[in-house]
Amino acid sequence: MLGIGLAALAATLRSSSKTTVSNQVKQSGELAMETMVRAVRNAVDVCTKGPPASPPQILIYPNKVPNCPLATGEIVRYVCNIVAGADGSIDKVDVPTSTTTPITSGVMVDNSCTFAHSNTVPRRVTIDFTLHQSTLLPKTAEYQVSIPFHSEVTLRNF
């Protein structure tokens, strides 16, 4: 009888651990998505660029740009910093001051992170990324969490 009780307690604790990790990954992803969606929606113009020349990026501009993604003069960048086997991040880079602020923390960003823009008017941006539990957590089943995030945003000020 004692063995059944201990097994049930262990299963409950494992379930609780997975829920906690899942909630942390979900909250980090939702915050990152909300931050990028708000910036894109309120931007004057936006371009995206990515592999193989650079990591995936969303470039926010203060004016209209004619030759996306070769334009210069962006004021903010959102960058997927993917690090094989380690916790990557999605960072906000304030270009004029070169200040980098992570908008995800305690999670791993994998190489499915992509940003794309349309050439339609108004411009539309697609944001896709998947977050996983931190590489600092044990590699056991109760800590294995993978949550995809997707959004399509249309600029209001285009």
DAPE-V125988 format. One record per residue. N is the residue number from 1. RES is the residue in one letter. PHI is phi as a letter, one per 20 degrees, with the letter a starting at -180 (* if undefined). PSI is psi in whole degrees, -180 to 180 (* if undefined). Layout:
# DAPE-V125988
n = {N | N}
res = {RES | RES}
phi = {PHI | PHI}
psi = {PSI | PSI}
This chain:
# DAPE-V125988
n = {1 | 2 | 3 | 4 | 5 | 6 | 7 | 8 | 9 | 10 | 11 | 12 | 13 | 14 | 15 | 16 | 17 | 18 | 19 | 20 | 21 | 22 | 23 | 24 | 25 | 26 | 27 | 28 | 29 | 30 | 31 | 32 | 33 | 34 | 35 | 36 | 37 | 38 | 39 | 40 | 41 | 42 | 43 | 44 | 45 | 46 | 47 | 48 | 49 | 50 | 51 | 52 | 53 | 54 | 55 | 56 | 57 | 58 | 59 | 60 | 61 | 62 | 63 | 64 | 65 | 66 | 67 | 68 | 69 | 70 | 71 | 72 | 73 | 74 | 75 | 76 | 77 | 78 | 79 | 80 | 81 | 82 | 83 | 84 | 85 | 86 | 87 | 88 | 89 | 90 | 91 | 92 | 93 | 94 | 95 | 96 | 97 | 98 | 99 | 100 | 101 | 102 | 103 | 104 | 105 | 106 | 107 | 108 | 109 | 110 | 111 | 112 | 113 | 114 | 115 | 116 | 117 | 118 | 119 | 120 | 121 | 122 | 123 | 124 | 125 | 126 | 127 | 128 | 129 | 130 | 131 | 132 | 133 | 134 | 135 | 136 | 137 | 138 | 139 | 140 | 141 | 142 | 143 | 144 | 145 | 146 | 147 | 148 | 149 | 150 | 151 | 152 | 153 | 154 | 155 | 156 | 157 | 158}
res = {M | L | G | I | G | L | A | A | L | A | A | T | L | R | S | S | S | K | T | T | V | S | N | Q | V | K | Q | S | G | E | L | A | M | E | T | M | V | R | A | V | R | N | A | V | D | V | C | T | K | G | P | P | A | S | P | P | Q | I | L | I | Y | P | N | K | V | P | N | C | P | L | A | T | G | E | I | V | R | Y | V | C | N | I | V | A | G | A | D | G | S | I | D | K | V | D | V | P | T | S | T | T | T | P | I | T | S | G | V | M | V | D | N | S | C | T | F | A | H | S | N | T | V | P | R | R | V | T | I | D | F | T | L | H | Q | S | T | L | L | P | K | T | A | E | Y | Q | V | S | I | P | F | H | S | E | V | T | L | R | N | F}
phi = {* | f | f | f | f | f | f | f | f | f | f | f | f | f | f | f | f | f | f | f | f | g | f | f | f | f | f | f | f | f | f | f | f | f | f | f | f | f | f | f | g | e | f | f | b | b | c | c | b | a | g | e | f | b | f | g | b | d | d | d | d | e | c | f | c | e | c | f | e | e | f | c | n | f | d | b | c | d | c | e | e | d | c | g | m | b | f | e | b | d | d | e | d | e | f | g | d | l | e | d | c | f | d | c | b | m | c | d | e | e | f | e | f | b | c | b | c | e | d | e | d | f | f | c | c | d | c | c | b | c | d | c | f | g | f | f | e | g | e | e | g | f | d | e | c | b | c | e | c | b | b | c | c | d | f | e | e | f}
psi = {-40 | -40 | -39 | -41 | -42 | -39 | -42 | -41 | -44 | -42 | -40 | -43 | -40 | -43 | -41 | -41 | -45 | -40 | -43 | -47 | -44 | -43 | -39 | -44 | -45 | -45 | -41 | -44 | -42 | -40 | -45 | -46 | -46 | -41 | -47 | -42 | -45 | -44 | -44 | -47 | -37 | 3 | 156 | -42 | 157 | 142 | 164 | 154 | 167 | -159 | 153 | -10 | -28 | 167 | 160 | 134 | 147 | 127 | 124 | 128 | 148 | -14 | 172 | 143 | 131 | -30 | 64 | 138 | 19 | -2 | 158 | 171 | 13 | 152 | -24 | 143 | 142 | 125 | 133 | 112 | 102 | 124 | 115 | 126 | 8 | 170 | 118 | -171 | 165 | 122 | 147 | 127 | 118 | 106 | -47 | -35 | -5 | 31 | 126 | 129 | 119 | 135 | 0 | 148 | 149 | 18 | 169 | 128 | 127 | 180 | 11 | 2 | 119 | 148 | 138 | 149 | 154 | 164 | 19 | 168 | 123 | 156 | 144 | 138 | 134 | 131 | 124 | 133 | 159 | 133 | 147 | 169 | 157 | 146 | -10 | -16 | 156 | 152 | 37 | 162 | -36 | -13 | -1 | 107 | 135 | 119 | 121 | 149 | 140 | 139 | 148 | 127 | 136 | 135 | 139 | -32 | 13 | *}
